[in-house]
Amino acid sequence: MKVSRPFLVFWIVVVAILFVVEIAEVTSLFTLPIGSVVGNPIAFVFALAFTTLLALIGAIFIGLYISQRWLSSRDFSPFEVEMLRMRQDLADLKVSVDEVRRSTTRAAEEPPPTPEGQSR
């Protein structure tokens, strides 16, 4: 599967932005003093919502990755198995059509049988 260049650049930018936000979180850039939380509860709610949103986005991406790895089995999916059966049926049908075609070609090349008692 080939990934297009704009798609790849988009995801690299998204990961880079999330990395910068994580570094800012770890270095306590977003830390608010307890006095500002009491003094401005709206800012606290927005900060809490922002952190919750980032956590949800991360959980969704991790969940998608884990479920994809878990559900992708080493065997063929039921759809792929059915496609393989259809392919085999089509190959069998092609062989039988070729046999019918050969038998009708041979029958057309042979002279018709003459009735007994008649000579040419």
N, C-alpha and C positions, 0 to 999 in steps of 0.2 A: 504494500500500500504506500503510494507516494503522497507526501503531504505538500500542499502548495506553500510557496514562500510567504505570502501575506499572512496565512494562517499561522505559520511557524513564528513569524515576527510578532504577531499579536500575542501569542502565548508567552513568548520570551519576555515581552514588555510587562504582561500581567504578573508573571512570576517575579520579575525584578521589582515591581512596585510592591508586591506582597513581602518580598525579602526586606526592602527598605522599611516598611511598616513594622515588620517583626524586629528588626534591629532597633528601631525607635522604641518599641515596647520593652525590649530587654534592657536598654540603656536608661529606662525610666524617663524618657522624653515626654510621655503622655501622663506622667504622674501629677495628680492634682492634690494640693494641700487639703487637709480635712476641713479647714475653714472655708475654702471656696465651695466645697460640696454642700455644706450647710447654708452658705450664703447664696449659692446659685444652683438650686436643685435641677433646673432645666438643663444646665450644662452636664450635670452628673447623669441625667437620664439619657441625653444624647451620647455621651461617652459610653455608657453601658449598652445602648442600642448598637453603637458602632462596633464595639468589641463582640457583642453577640452575633451581629451580622457576619463579621470576619470568621468567627468560630463556626457558624453554620455553613458558610461557603467552603471552608476547609474540610468540614465533616462530610459535605456532599461530595467533594472531589475524592477524598479518601474512601468514602463508601462506594463511589463508582469504580474506583480502581480495584478495591478488594472484591467487589461483587463480580466484576469482569474477569478477574483472575480465577475466582472460585467457580463461576459458572462455565467458563470456557474449558470444557473437558478435552481430554486427549482423543476421544473418539469423535466420530462424525455426529453432527446434530441430526435430529429426525428429518429435517428438511433436506439435508445433504444426503442422507441415506435414501430418501425417496427419489432425489434427483439421480443418484447412482443407479437405482433400480430402473428408472425410466430410461436411462442411457443404455442399460443392458437390454431392456425390452426393445428399444429402437434398433440396436445392433442385431438382435435376433430377427426382428421384422425385416431388416435390410437383407440379411442372409436368405430368409425364406422368399423374399421378392426376387432376389437374384436367381434362386433355384427355379422358381416358376418361370422367370424370363428365359432361362437356359432351356427348360423343358419345352416351352412353346416355340423357341427358336429351332430346336432340334426337330420338333414335330412339323414345322413349316418347311424345313429343308428336306425331309424325307418324302419320297413320292407316296401318293395315296395308295393304300392297299387295293389290289385288284380282286374283284370277286372271283370265286373259284369257277373254273370252267371257261373263263374268258381269257383269251390271250391277246397280246398286244400286236 
